[in-house]
Structure formats: C-alpha cells, structure tokens
C-alpha cells in the first residue's frame, strides 16, 4: 500500500509480559471526545512507530458488510462495550444501507476490546461474536453485532448472561454450540491478532478505523465522526 500522508507516529506502552496500551491524544482527524481512550500504566514505556499502512489485508475471513468488491473499505476496530462504537455502528449501517449491494464502500468489523476499561464484558463478547460467525456465518455475525450494539448499556454495564442467549436465539445459533466454542478458546488468538493490528495501525482508542482507498492509500478515521465527515473521507479515498 502507498504511504499515508495523514498517518501520525504514536507511543504505545508495553508493560510486563503483556501488551498494556497507552492511548494518547491524537493529531489525526477526529474529535477525541468521541473516542474511548485507555489510560497509560505507570511503568517504563517502549516507544514504537505505527502506521495505517500496517492494516492487515482484508480477506474472505473478515466480517464484511456491503459490497465486497467495493473501491473503498472501512476497516473498523471496535469494542462491544464502547458507547462511541455504538454511535459509529449506527452511522456505518446507514451509509452501507444507502450504498446498497453494489455500493462503492464496504465495512469490515475487527475486534479491539479495551480490557483496561471494560474487563468484564468486552473481550468475552468479542470471542462470542467470532463463535457466532463460525457457527452461523457472516449474516449471523452481523445480526448478532447489530443486536448487541442496539441493546448494550455500554461501559461494562451490560448483563451479558441475559443478553447473549437472547441474541443467540435471535440469530438462530445454538447456545450450547456457542458456549462450547467459547470454552475451547478457538478464537482467543484471532481476537488478540485484531487488537495487535489495531495497535500497529495507530489505534489508541475506539472506535478506530482505517479507510483503504481505491488506489491502496490508507487514511485514519479516529472516533465516532459525523456522517458527513465519514462520507467525505470515503469520497476522497474513492478519488472523487
């Protein structure tokens, strides 16, 4: 992919043997009040560079809504318990619905649970959603995700013991199969791979998105931006 003139180097905090994120204020486009940020731990930091060009290639294994052959792809890294992700989710659904099956933009959902802020639910729901996709397919994944974003109280207040079985029934997947999949830890690494890629691309809060243009150039989209701003960036990425 071509170099991104908008990419901003950031500091990523790595503490102990685990990845402990420090989410700093960004100079990229985006209102940081519309982004959930991770507080920095008070341990020695290891500075790394990041770039939206590090976005992992989109494949058939991704969760894609919209035209899979679209000129522009919005790759979102999301936390199921983030209130701003909920807002961004609604906006992207509106854009994809109006674009239609042959629209110029596709939307890819990847996992970015912020464990420091949402330790109870975010990663558990991320893994559950991957199991839903594995058992029920792409449509079931999006039905589950739409339903969770619709019903969640956000910020770790959601009663997932009640909500998740309700959503499994709505999307037509077997609860016992999902629970067996979760217990197997089959998708734990996939979720962590998404988190790692979010960090590599410059993610420092949620929602964090990388827009991939028609020519392969990448653009950062930080926070729950207004619809007009998102559509303008899509137009730019499409070369319009």
MARBA-3410 file (N, C-alpha, C, O; in Angstrom, 1 decimal):
240
0.8,-1.2,0.0,0.0,0.0,0.0,0.9,1.3,0.0,2.0,1.2,0.5 ~ 0.4,2.3,-0.5,1.1,3.6,-0.6,1.2,4.2,0.8,0.4,3.9,1.6 ~ 2.2,5.1,0.9,2.4,5.8,2.2,1.3,6.7,2.5,0.7,7.3,1.6 ~ 0.9,6.8,3.7,-0.2,7.6,4.1,0.3,8.9,4.7,0.9,8.9,5.7 ~ 0.0,10.0,4.0,0.5,11.3,4.5,-0.2,11.7,5.8,0.3,12.7,6.4
-1.3,11.1,6.1,-2.0,11.5,7.3,-1.6,10.7,8.5,-2.0,11.0,9.7 ~ -0.9,9.6,8.3,-0.5,8.8,9.5,0.4,9.5,10.5,1.3,10.3,10.0 ~ 0.1,9.3,11.8,0.9,10.0,12.8,1.6,9.0,13.7,0.9,8.1,14.2 ~ 2.9,9.1,13.9,3.6,8.2,14.8,3.0,8.4,16.2,2.8,9.5,16.6 ~ 2.9,7.3,16.9,2.3,7.4,18.3,3.2,6.5,19.2,3.9,5.7,18.8
3.0,6.8,20.5,3.7,6.0,21.5,2.7,4.9,22.0,1.6,5.2,22.3 ~ 3.2,3.7,22.0,2.5,2.5,22.5,3.2,2.0,23.8,4.4,1.7,23.8 ~ 2.4,1.9,24.8,3.0,1.4,26.1,2.9,-0.1,26.2,1.8,-0.7,26.0 ~ 4.1,-0.8,26.4,4.0,-2.2,26.6,4.6,-2.5,28.0,5.8,-2.2,28.3 ~ 3.8,-3.0,28.9,4.2,-3.2,30.3,4.2,-4.7,30.6,3.3,-5.5,30.2
5.3,-5.1,31.3,5.4,-6.5,31.7,5.5,-7.4,30.5,6.1,-7.0,29.5 ~ 4.9,-8.6,30.6,4.9,-9.6,29.5,3.7,-9.4,28.6,3.5,-10.1,27.7 ~ 2.8,-8.5,29.0,1.5,-8.3,28.2,1.5,-6.9,27.6,2.3,-6.0,27.9 ~ 0.7,-6.8,26.5,0.5,-5.5,25.9,-0.4,-4.7,26.7,-1.6,-5.0,26.8 ~ 0.1,-3.6,27.3,-0.7,-2.7,28.0,-0.7,-1.3,27.3,0.4,-0.7,27.2
-1.8,-1.0,26.8,-1.8,0.2,25.9,-1.8,1.5,26.6,-2.5,1.7,27.6 ~ -1.2,2.5,26.0,-1.3,3.8,26.4,-1.9,4.6,25.2,-1.3,4.7,24.1 ~ -3.1,5.1,25.4,-3.8,5.8,24.3,-3.7,7.3,24.5,-4.3,7.9,25.4 ~ -2.9,7.9,23.6,-2.6,9.3,23.7,-3.5,10.1,22.8,-4.1,9.6,21.9 ~ -3.6,11.4,23.1,-4.4,12.3,22.3,-3.8,12.4,20.9,-2.6,12.4,20.8
-4.6,12.3,19.9,-4.2,12.2,18.5,-4.2,13.5,17.8,-5.1,14.4,18.1 ~ -3.3,13.7,16.8,-3.4,14.8,15.9,-4.1,14.5,14.6,-4.2,15.4,13.8 ~ -4.6,13.3,14.5,-5.3,12.9,13.3,-6.7,13.5,13.4,-7.1,13.9,14.4 ~ -7.4,13.4,12.2,-8.7,13.9,12.2,-9.6,13.1,13.1,-9.5,11.9,13.2 ~ -10.4,13.8,13.9,-11.3,13.2,14.9,-11.4,13.9,16.2,-10.4,14.4,16.7
-12.6,13.9,16.7,-12.8,14.5,18.0,-12.6,13.5,19.1,-13.3,12.5,19.1 ~ -11.6,13.7,19.9,-11.2,12.7,20.9,-12.3,12.5,22.0,-12.3,11.6,22.7 ~ -13.2,13.5,22.1,-14.3,13.3,23.0,-15.3,12.2,22.5,-16.1,11.7,23.2 ~ -15.1,11.8,21.2,-15.9,10.7,20.6,-15.1,9.4,20.5,-15.4,8.6,19.7 ~ -14.1,9.3,21.4,-13.3,8.1,21.4,-13.0,7.7,22.8,-12.7,8.5,23.7
-13.2,6.4,23.1,-12.9,5.8,24.4,-11.4,5.6,24.4,-10.9,4.9,23.5 ~ -10.7,6.1,25.4,-9.2,6.0,25.4,-8.8,5.2,26.6,-9.4,5.2,27.7 ~ -7.7,4.4,26.4,-7.1,3.6,27.5,-6.1,4.4,28.3,-5.2,5.1,27.7 ~ -6.2,4.5,29.6,-5.3,5.2,30.5,-3.9,4.5,30.5,-3.8,3.3,30.4 ~ -2.9,5.3,30.5,-1.5,4.8,30.4,-1.1,4.2,31.8,-1.3,4.9,32.8
-0.5,3.0,31.8,0.0,2.5,33.0,1.3,3.2,33.4,2.0,3.8,32.5 ~ 1.7,3.2,34.7,2.8,4.0,35.2,4.1,3.1,35.2,4.8,3.1,36.2 ~ 4.3,2.4,34.1,5.5,1.6,34.0,6.4,2.0,32.8,5.9,2.8,32.0 ~ 7.6,1.6,32.8,8.5,2.0,31.8,8.0,1.7,30.4,7.5,0.6,30.1 ~ 8.0,2.7,29.5,7.4,2.5,28.2,8.4,2.1,27.1,9.6,2.5,27.2
7.9,1.4,26.1,8.7,1.1,25.0,8.0,1.8,23.8,6.9,1.4,23.4 ~ 8.7,2.8,23.2,8.1,3.5,22.1,8.2,2.7,20.8,9.2,2.2,20.4 ~ 7.1,2.7,20.1,7.0,2.1,18.8,6.4,3.0,17.8,5.6,3.9,18.1 ~ 6.7,2.9,16.5,6.0,3.6,15.5,4.9,2.8,14.9,4.9,1.6,14.9 ~ 3.9,3.5,14.5,2.7,2.8,13.9,2.3,3.6,12.6,2.5,4.8,12.5
1.6,2.9,11.8,1.1,3.5,10.5,-0.1,2.7,10.0,-0.2,1.5,10.2 ~ -1.0,3.5,9.4,-2.2,2.9,8.9,-1.9,1.9,7.7,-2.7,1.0,7.4 ~ -0.7,2.0,7.2,-0.3,1.1,6.1,-0.1,-0.3,6.7,0.0,-1.3,5.9 ~ 0.0,-0.5,8.0,0.1,-1.8,8.6,-1.2,-2.5,8.7,-1.2,-3.6,9.2 ~ -2.3,-1.9,8.2,-3.6,-2.6,8.3,-3.5,-4.0,7.6,-3.0,-4.1,6.4
-4.0,-5.0,8.3,-3.9,-6.4,7.7,-4.8,-6.5,6.5,-5.9,-5.9,6.4 ~ -4.4,-7.2,5.5,-5.1,-7.3,4.3,-6.5,-7.9,4.5,-6.7,-8.9,5.3 ~ -7.5,-7.3,3.9,-8.9,-7.8,4.0,-9.1,-9.1,3.2,-8.7,-9.1,2.0 ~ -9.6,-10.1,3.8,-9.8,-11.4,3.1,-11.3,-11.9,3.4,-12.0,-11.2,4.0 ~ -11.6,-13.0,2.8,-12.9,-13.6,2.9,-13.2,-14.0,4.4,-14.3,-14.3,4.7
-12.1,-14.1,5.2,-12.3,-14.5,6.6,-12.7,-13.3,7.5,-13.0,-13.5,8.6 ~ -12.7,-12.1,6.9,-13.1,-10.9,7.6,-14.6,-10.9,7.7,-15.3,-11.5,6.9 ~ -15.2,-10.1,8.6,-16.6,-9.8,8.7,-16.9,-8.6,7.9,-16.5,-7.5,8.2 ~ -17.5,-8.8,6.7,-17.7,-7.7,5.7,-19.2,-7.5,5.5,-20.0,-8.4,5.3 ~ -19.6,-6.2,5.6,-20.9,-5.8,5.2,-20.8,-4.8,4.1,-20.0,-3.9,4.0
-21.7,-4.9,3.1,-21.7,-4.1,1.9,-21.1,-4.8,0.8,-21.0,-6.1,0.8 ~ -20.7,-4.1,-0.3,-20.2,-4.7,-1.5,-18.7,-5.2,-1.3,-17.8,-4.3,-1.1 ~ -18.5,-6.5,-1.3,-17.1,-7.0,-1.0,-16.1,-6.6,-2.1,-14.9,-6.6,-1.9 ~ -16.6,-6.1,-3.3,-15.7,-5.7,-4.3,-15.7,-4.1,-4.4,-15.3,-3.6,-5.4 ~ -16.1,-3.5,-3.4,-16.1,-2.0,-3.3,-14.8,-1.4,-3.5,-13.7,-2.0,-3.2
-14.7,-0.2,-4.0,-13.5,0.5,-4.2,-12.9,1.0,-2.9,-11.6,1.1,-2.8 ~ -13.7,1.2,-1.9,-13.3,1.7,-0.6,-13.7,0.8,0.5,-14.8,0.3,0.5 ~ -12.8,0.5,1.4,-13.1,-0.4,2.5,-12.8,0.4,3.8,-11.7,0.9,4.0 ~ -13.8,0.4,4.7,-13.6,1.0,6.0,-13.4,-0.2,7.0,-14.3,-1.0,7.3 ~ -12.2,-0.3,7.5,-11.8,-1.3,8.5,-12.0,-0.7,9.9,-11.1,0.1,10.3
-13.0,-1.2,10.6,-13.2,-0.6,11.9,-12.7,-1.6,13.0,-12.9,-2.8,12.9 ~ -12.0,-1.1,14.0,-11.5,-1.9,15.1,-12.4,-1.4,16.3,-12.3,-0.2,16.7 ~ -13.2,-2.3,16.8,-14.3,-1.9,17.7,-14.3,-2.6,19.0,-13.8,-3.8,19.1 ~ -14.9,-2.0,20.0,-15.1,-2.6,21.4,-16.6,-2.6,21.6,-17.3,-1.6,21.5 ~ -17.1,-3.8,21.9,-18.6,-4.0,22.0,-19.2,-3.2,23.2,-20.4,-3.0,23.2
-18.3,-2.8,24.1,-18.9,-2.0,25.3,-18.6,-0.5,25.2,-18.8,0.2,26.1 ~ -18.1,-0.1,24.0,-17.8,1.3,23.8,-19.0,2.1,23.4,-19.6,1.8,22.3 ~ -19.4,3.2,24.1,-20.6,3.9,23.7,-20.4,4.6,22.4,-21.4,4.8,21.6 ~ -19.2,5.1,22.0,-18.9,5.8,20.8,-18.9,4.8,19.6,-19.2,5.1,18.5 ~ -18.5,3.5,19.9,-18.6,2.5,18.9,-20.0,2.2,18.5,-20.4,2.0,17.3
-20.9,2.3,19.5,-22.3,2.1,19.2,-22.9,3.2,18.3,-23.6,2.9,17.4 ~ -22.4,4.4,18.5,-22.8,5.5,17.6,-22.3,5.4,16.2,-23.0,5.5,15.2 ~ -21.0,5.0,16.1,-20.3,4.8,14.8,-21.0,3.7,14.1,-21.2,3.7,12.9 ~ -21.4,2.6,14.8,-22.0,1.4,14.2,-23.3,1.9,13.5,-23.6,1.4,12.4 ~ -24.1,2.7,14.2,-25.4,3.1,13.6,-25.1,3.9,12.3,-25.8,3.8,11.3
-24.1,4.8,12.4,-23.8,5.6,11.2,-23.3,4.8,10.0,-23.8,5.0,8.9 ~ -22.5,3.8,10.3,-22.0,3.0,9.2,-23.1,2.1,8.6,-23.2,1.9,7.4 ~ -24.0,1.7,9.5,-25.2,0.9,9.0,-26.0,1.8,8.0,-26.5,1.3,7.0 ~ -26.2,3.0,8.4,-26.9,4.0,7.5,-26.2,4.1,6.1,-26.8,4.1,5.1 ~ -24.9,4.3,6.2,-24.1,4.5,5.0,-24.2,3.3,4.1,-24.4,3.4,2.9
-24.0,2.1,4.7,-24.0,0.9,3.9,-25.4,0.6,3.3,-25.5,0.1,2.2 ~ -26.4,0.8,4.1,-27.8,0.6,3.6,-28.1,1.5,2.4,-28.7,1.0,1.4 ~ -27.7,2.7,2.4,-28.0,3.6,1.3,-27.1,3.3,0.1,-27.5,3.5,-1.0 ~ -25.9,2.8,0.4,-25.0,2.5,-0.8,-25.5,1.3,-1.5,-25.4,1.2,-2.7 ~ -26.1,0.3,-0.8,-26.6,-0.9,-1.5,-25.6,-1.9,-1.7,-24.4,-1.7,-1.4
-26.0,-3.1,-2.3,-25.1,-4.2,-2.5,-24.0,-3.9,-3.5,-22.9,-4.5,-3.4 ~ -24.2,-2.9,-4.4,-23.2,-2.6,-5.4,-22.5,-1.2,-5.1,-22.0,-0.6,-6.0 ~ -22.6,-0.8,-3.8,-22.0,0.5,-3.5,-20.5,0.6,-3.6,-19.8,-0.5,-3.8 ~ -20.0,1.8,-3.4,-18.5,1.9,-3.5,-17.8,1.7,-2.2,-16.5,1.8,-2.2 ~ -18.5,1.4,-1.1,-17.8,1.2,0.1,-18.3,-0.1,0.8,-19.4,-0.5,0.8
-17.3,-0.8,1.4,-17.6,-2.0,2.3,-17.1,-1.7,3.7,-16.2,-0.8,3.9 ~ -17.7,-2.4,4.6,-17.3,-2.1,6.0,-16.8,-3.5,6.6,-17.5,-4.5,6.6 ~ -15.7,-3.4,7.2,-15.1,-4.6,7.9,-15.0,-4.3,9.4,-14.6,-3.3,9.8 ~ -15.5,-5.3,10.2,-15.5,-5.2,11.6,-14.4,-6.1,12.2,-14.4,-7.3,11.9 ~ -13.5,-5.5,12.9,-12.5,-6.2,13.7,-12.5,-5.9,15.1,-13.1,-4.8,15.5
-11.9,-6.7,15.9,-12.0,-6.6,17.4,-11.0,-5.7,18.0,-9.8,-5.8,17.6 ~ -11.4,-4.9,19.0,-10.4,-4.1,19.7,-11.0,-3.9,21.1,-11.2,-2.7,21.6 ~ -11.2,-5.0,21.9,-11.7,-4.8,23.3,-10.7,-4.1,24.1,-9.5,-4.5,24.1 ~ -11.1,-3.1,24.8,-10.2,-2.3,25.7,-10.3,-2.9,27.1,-11.2,-2.6,27.9 ~ -9.4,-3.9,27.4,-9.5,-4.7,28.6,-9.4,-3.8,29.9,-10.0,-4.1,30.9
-8.6,-2.8,29.8,-8.4,-1.9,31.0,-9.7,-1.2,31.4,-9.9,-0.9,32.6 ~ -10.5,-0.9,30.4,-11.7,-0.1,30.7,-12.9,-1.0,30.8,-13.8,-0.7,31.6 ~ -13.0,-2.1,30.0,-14.1,-3.0,30.0,-13.7,-4.4,30.3,-13.9,-5.3,29.4 ~ -13.1,-4.7,31.5,-12.6,-6.0,31.8,-13.6,-7.1,31.9,-13.3,-8.3,31.7 ~ -14.9,-6.8,32.2,-15.9,-7.8,32.4,-16.4,-8.4,31.1,-16.7,-9.6,31.0
-16.7,-7.5,30.2,-17.5,-7.9,29.0,-16.8,-7.9,27.7,-17.1,-8.8,26.9 ~ -16.0,-6.9,27.4,-15.6,-6.6,26.0,-15.0,-7.8,25.3,-15.4,-8.1,24.2 ~ -14.0,-8.4,25.9,-13.3,-9.5,25.3,-14.2,-10.7,25.2,-14.1,-11.4,24.2 ~ -15.0,-11.0,26.2,-15.9,-12.1,26.2,-16.9,-12.0,25.0,-17.1,-13.0,24.4 ~ -17.4,-10.8,24.8,-18.4,-10.6,23.7,-17.7,-10.7,22.4,-18.3,-11.3,21.4
-16.5,-10.2,22.3,-15.7,-10.3,21.1,-15.5,-11.8,20.7,-15.7,-12.2,19.5 ~ -15.1,-12.6,21.6,-14.9,-14.0,21.3,-16.3,-14.7,21.0,-16.3,-15.5,20.1 ~ -17.3,-14.3,21.7,-18.6,-14.9,21.4,-19.1,-14.5,20.0,-19.6,-15.4,19.3 ~ -18.8,-13.3,19.6,-19.2,-12.9,18.2,-18.5,-13.7,17.2,-19.0,-14.0,16.1 ~ -17.2,-14.0,17.4,-16.4,-14.9,16.5,-17.0,-16.3,16.4,-17.0,-16.9,15.3
-17.4,-16.8,17.5,-18.0,-18.1,17.6,-19.4,-18.1,16.8,-19.7,-19.0,16.1 ~ -20.1,-17.0,16.9,-21.4,-16.9,16.2,-21.1,-16.9,14.7,-21.8,-17.6,13.9 ~ -20.1,-16.2,14.3,-19.7,-16.2,12.8,-19.3,-17.5,12.4,-19.6,-18.0,11.3 ~ -18.5,-18.3,13.2,-18.0,-19.6,12.8,-19.2,-20.6,12.7,-19.1,-21.4,11.8 ~ -20.1,-20.5,13.5,-21.3,-21.4,13.5,-22.4,-21.0,12.6,-23.0,-21.8,11.9
-22.7,-19.7,12.6,-23.8,-19.2,11.8,-23.5,-18.5,10.5,-24.4,-18.2,9.7 ~ -22.2,-18.1,10.3,-21.9,-17.4,9.1,-21.8,-15.9,9.2,-22.1,-15.4,10.3 ~ -21.5,-15.2,8.1,-21.3,-13.8,8.1,-22.6,-13.0,8.5,-22.6,-12.1,9.3 ~ -23.8,-13.5,8.0,-25.0,-12.8,8.3,-25.4,-12.9,9.7,-25.8,-11.9,10.3 ~ -25.1,-14.1,10.3,-25.4,-14.2,11.8,-24.5,-13.3,12.6,-24.9,-12.8,13.6
-23.2,-13.2,12.2,-22.3,-12.3,12.9,-22.9,-10.9,12.9,-22.9,-10.2,14.0 ~ -23.3,-10.4,11.8,-23.8,-9.0,11.7,-25.1,-8.8,12.4,-25.3,-7.8,13.0 ~ -26.0,-9.8,12.4,-27.2,-9.8,13.1,-26.9,-9.7,14.6,-27.5,-9.0,15.4 ~ -26.0,-10.5,15.1,-25.5,-10.5,16.5,-25.0,-9.2,16.9,-25.3,-8.6,17.9 ~ -24.0,-8.7,16.0,-23.4,-7.4,16.3,-24.3,-6.3,16.3,-24.3,-5.4,17.2
-25.2,-6.2,15.3,-26.3,-5.2,15.3,-27.1,-5.2,16.6,-27.4,-4.2,17.2 ~ -27.5,-6.5,17.0,-28.3,-6.6,18.1,-27.6,-6.2,19.4,-28.3,-5.6,20.3 ~ -26.4,-6.6,19.5,-25.6,-6.2,20.8,-25.5,-4.7,20.8,-25.7,-4.1,21.9 ~ -25.1,-4.0,19.7,-25.0,-2.6,19.7,-26.3,-1.9,20.0,-26.4,-0.8,20.6 ~ -27.4,-2.5,19.6,-28.7,-2.0,19.9,-29.1,-2.1,21.3,-29.7,-1.1,21.9
-28.7,-3.2,22.0,-29.2,-3.5,23.3,-28.3,-3.2,24.5,-28.7,-3.1,25.6 ~ -27.0,-3.1,24.1,-26.0,-2.9,25.2,-26.2,-1.6,26.0,-26.6,-0.6,25.4 ~ -25.9,-1.7,27.3,-25.9,-0.5,28.1,-24.5,0.2,28.1,-24.4,1.4,28.5 ~ -23.5,-0.4,27.5,-22.1,0.1,27.3,-21.4,0.2,28.6,-22.0,0.1,29.7 ~ -20.1,0.4,28.5,-19.2,0.6,29.6,-19.3,-0.4,30.7,-19.4,-0.1,31.9
-19.4,-1.7,30.3,-19.4,-2.9,31.2,-20.6,-3.0,32.1,-20.6,-3.7,33.1 ~ -21.7,-2.3,31.7,-22.9,-2.4,32.5,-23.9,-3.4,31.9,-25.0,-3.7,32.5 ~ -23.6,-4.0,30.8,-24.5,-5.0,30.1,-24.5,-6.3,30.9,-23.5,-6.8,31.3 ~ -25.7,-6.8,31.1,-25.9,-8.1,31.7,-25.8,-9.2,30.6,-26.8,-9.6,30.0 ~ -24.5,-9.6,30.3,-24.3,-10.5,29.1,-24.9,-11.9,29.4,-25.2,-12.6,28.4
-25.0,-12.3,30.7,-25.6,-13.6,30.9,-27.1,-13.7,30.5,-27.6,-14.8,30.1 ~ -27.7,-12.5,30.4,-29.1,-12.5,29.9,-29.1,-12.1,28.4,-29.9,-12.7,27.6 ~ -28.3,-11.1,28.0,-28.4,-10.6,26.6,-27.9,-11.6,25.6,-28.5,-11.8,24.5 ~ -26.7,-12.3,25.9,-26.1,-13.1,24.9,-27.0,-14.3,24.5,-27.2,-14.5,23.3 ~ -27.6,-15.0,25.4,-28.6,-16.1,25.0,-29.7,-15.6,24.2,-30.2,-16.2,23.2
-30.2,-14.4,24.5,-31.3,-13.8,23.8,-30.9,-13.5,22.3,-31.6,-13.8,21.4 ~ -29.7,-13.0,22.1,-29.2,-12.8,20.8,-28.9,-14.0,20.0,-29.1,-14.1,18.8 ~ -28.4,-15.1,20.7,-28.2,-16.3,20.0,-29.5,-16.9,19.4,-29.5,-17.4,18.3 ~ -30.5,-16.7,20.2,-31.9,-17.2,19.7,-32.3,-16.3,18.5,-32.8,-16.9,17.5 ~ -32.1,-15.0,18.6,-32.5,-14.1,17.5,-31.8,-14.4,16.2,-32.4,-14.4,15.1
-30.5,-14.8,16.3,-29.8,-15.0,15.0,-29.8,-16.5,14.6,-29.3,-16.9,13.6 ~ -30.4,-17.4,15.5,-30.6,-18.8,15.1,-29.4,-19.6,15.2,-29.2,-20.6,14.5 ~ -28.6,-19.4,16.3,-27.4,-20.3,16.6,-27.7,-21.0,17.9,-28.3,-20.4,18.8 ~ -27.1,-22.1,18.0,-27.3,-23.0,19.2,-26.5,-22.5,20.4,-25.3,-22.4,20.2 ~ -27.1,-22.2,21.5,-26.4,-21.7,22.7,-25.3,-22.7,23.1,-24.2,-22.2,23.5
-25.6,-23.9,23.2,-24.6,-24.9,23.7,-23.4,-25.0,22.7,-22.3,-25.1,23.2 ~ -23.6,-24.9,21.4,-22.5,-24.9,20.5,-21.6,-23.6,20.7,-20.4,-23.7,20.6 ~ -22.3,-22.5,20.9,-21.5,-21.3,21.1,-20.7,-21.4,22.4,-19.5,-21.0,22.4 ~ -21.3,-21.9,23.4,-20.6,-22.0,24.7,-19.4,-23.0,24.6,-18.3,-22.7,25.2 ~ -19.6,-24.0,23.9,-18.5,-25.0,23.7,-17.4,-24.3,22.9,-16.2,-24.6,23.2
-17.7,-23.5,21.9,-16.7,-22.8,21.1,-16.0,-21.8,21.9,-14.7,-21.8,21.9 ~ -16.7,-21.1,22.8,-16.0,-20.1,23.7,-15.0,-20.9,24.6,-13.9,-20.4,24.8 ~ -15.5,-21.9,25.2,-14.7,-22.7,26.2,-13.4,-23.3,25.5,-12.4,-23.5,26.2 ~ -13.5,-23.6,24.2,-12.4,-24.2,23.5,-11.3,-23.2,23.3,-10.1,-23.5,23.0 ~ -11.6,-21.9,23.5,-10.6,-20.8,23.2,-10.1,-20.7,21.8,-9.1,-20.2,21.5
-10.9,-21.3,20.9,-10.6,-21.4,19.5,-10.3,-20.0,18.9,-9.5,-19.9,18.0 ~ -11.0,-19.0,19.3,-10.9,-17.6,18.7,-10.2,-16.6,19.6,-10.2,-15.4,19.2 ~ -9.6,-17.1,20.7,-8.9,-16.1,21.5,-7.7,-15.4,20.8,-7.5,-14.2,20.9 ~ -7.0,-16.2,20.0,-5.8,-15.7,19.3,-6.3,-14.7,18.2,-5.7,-13.7,17.9 ~ -7.4,-15.1,17.5,-7.9,-14.2,16.4,-8.3,-12.8,17.0,-8.0,-11.8,16.4
-8.9,-12.8,18.2,-9.3,-11.5,18.8,-8.0,-10.8,19.1,-7.9,-9.5,18.9 ~ -7.0,-11.4,19.7,-5.8,-10.7,20.0,-5.0,-10.3,18.8,-4.4,-9.2,18.8 ~ -5.1,-11.0,17.7,-4.5,-10.6,16.5,-5.1,-9.3,16.0,-4.4,-8.4,15.5 ~ -6.4,-9.2,16.1,-7.1,-7.9,15.7,-6.6,-6.8,16.6,-6.4,-5.7,16.1 ~ -6.5,-7.0,17.9,-6.0,-6.0,18.8,-4.6,-5.5,18.4,-4.3,-4.3,18.3
-3.8,-6.5,18.2,-2.4,-6.2,17.8,-2.3,-5.4,16.5,-1.5,-4.5,16.4 ~ -3.2,-5.7,15.5,-3.2,-5.0,14.3,-3.7,-3.6,14.5,-3.3,-2.6,13.8 ~ -4.7,-3.4,15.4,-5.2,-2.1,15.7,-4.1,-1.2,16.2,-4.0,-0.1,15.8 ~ -3.3,-1.8,17.1,-2.2,-1.0,17.7,-1.1,-0.7,16.6,-0.6,0.4,16.6 ~ -0.9,-1.6,15.7,0.2,-1.4,14.7,-0.3,-0.3,13.7,0.6,0.4,13.2
-1.6,-0.2,13.5,-2.0,0.8,12.6,-2.2,2.2,13.2,-2.5,3.2,12.6 ~ -2.0,2.3,14.6,-2.1,3.6,15.2,-3.3,3.7,16.2,-3.5,4.8,16.7 ~ -4.0,2.6,16.4,-5.2,2.7,17.2,-4.8,3.0,18.6,-4.0,2.4,19.3 ~ -5.5,4.0,19.2,-5.3,4.5,20.5,-6.6,4.8,21.2,-6.6,5.5,22.2 ~ -7.6,4.2,20.8,-9.0,4.4,21.3,-10.0,3.8,20.4,-9.7,3.4,19.3
-11.2,3.7,20.8,-12.3,3.1,20.0,-13.4,4.1,19.9,-13.7,4.8,20.8 ~ -14.1,4.1,18.7,-13.8,3.3,17.5,-12.6,3.9,16.8,-12.4,5.1,16.7 ~ -11.8,3.0,16.3,-10.6,3.3,15.4,-10.8,2.6,14.1,-11.0,1.4,14.0 ~ -10.7,3.4,13.0,-10.9,2.8,11.7,-9.7,3.2,10.7,-9.2,4.3,10.8 ~ -9.5,2.3,9.8,-8.5,2.6,8.7,-9.3,2.5,7.4,-9.9,1.5,7.1
-9.3,3.6,6.6,-10.0,3.6,5.3,-9.0,3.3,4.2,-8.0,4.0,4.1 ~ -9.3,2.2,3.5,-8.4,1.8,2.4,-9.0,2.3,1.1,-10.1,1.9,0.7 ~ -8.3,3.1,0.3,-8.8,3.7,-0.9,-8.7,2.9,-2.1,-8.1,1.8,-2.1 ~ -9.3,3.3,-3.2,-9.3,2.6,-4.4,-7.9,2.4,-4.9,-7.6,1.3,-5.6 ~ -6.9,3.3,-4.6,-5.5,3.2,-5.1,-4.7,2.5,-4.0,-3.4,2.4,-4.2
-5.3,2.0,-2.9,-4.5,1.4,-1.9,-4.0,2.3,-0.8,-3.4,1.8,0.2 ~ -4.2,3.6,-1.0,-3.7,4.5,0.0,-4.6,4.4,1.3,-5.8,4.1,1.1 ~ -4.1,4.6,2.5,-4.8,4.4,3.7,-5.0,5.7,4.4,-4.1,6.6,4.4 ~ -6.1,5.8,5.1,-6.5,7.0,5.8,-7.0,6.7,7.2,-7.7,5.7,7.4 ~ -6.6,7.4,8.2,-7.1,7.2,9.6,-8.4,7.8,9.8,-8.7,8.9,9.3
-9.3,7.2,10.5,-10.6,7.7,10.9,-10.8,7.4,12.4,-11.1,6.3,12.8 ~ -10.6,8.5,13.2,-10.5,8.3,14.6,-11.8,8.8,15.3,-12.2,10.0,15.2 ~ -12.5,7.9,16.0,-13.6,8.3,16.8,-14.9,8.2,16.0,-14.9,7.8,14.8 ~ -16.0,8.5,16.6,-17.4,8.4,16.0,-17.6,9.8,15.3,-18.3,10.6,15.9 ~ -17.1,9.9,14.2,-17.2,11.1,13.4,-18.6,11.3,12.9,-19.4,10.3,12.7
-19.0,12.5,12.6,-20.3,12.8,12.0,-20.4,12.1,10.6,-19.4,11.9,9.9 ~ -21.6,11.7,10.2,-21.8,11.0,8.9,-21.2,11.8,7.8,-20.5,11.2,6.9 ~ -21.3,13.1,7.7,-20.8,13.9,6.6,-19.3,13.8,6.5,-18.8,13.7,5.4 ~ -18.6,13.8,7.7,-17.2,13.7,7.7,-16.7,12.3,7.2,-15.8,12.2,6.4 ~ -17.4,11.2,7.6,-17.1,9.9,7.1,-17.3,9.8,5.6,-16.5,9.2,4.9
-18.4,10.3,5.1,-18.7,10.2,3.7,-17.7,11.0,2.9,-17.4,10.6,1.8 ~ -17.3,12.1,3.4,-16.3,12.9,2.7,-15.0,12.2,2.6,-14.3,12.2,1.5 ~ -14.6,11.5,3.6,-13.3,10.7,3.6,-13.5,9.6,2.6,-12.5,9.2,1.9 ~ -14.6,8.9,2.6,-14.9,7.8,1.6,-14.8,8.4,0.2,-14.2,7.7,-0.7 ~ -15.3,9.6,-0.1,-15.2,10.2,-1.4,-13.7,10.4,-1.8,-13.3,10.1,-2.9
-13.0,10.9,-0.8,-11.5,11.2,-1.0,-10.8,9.9,-1.4,-10.0,9.8,-2.3 ~ -11.1,8.8,-0.6,-10.5,7.5,-0.8,-10.9,6.9,-2.1,-10.1,6.2,-2.7 ~ -12.0,7.3,-2.6,-12.5,6.8,-3.9,-12.0,7.6,-5.1,-12.2,7.3,-6.2 ~ -11.3,8.7,-4.7,-10.7,9.5,-5.8,-11.7,10.5,-6.4,-11.5,10.9,-7.5 ~ -12.7,10.8,-5.6,-13.7,11.7,-6.1,-13.5,13.2,-5.6,-14.2,14.1,-5.9
END
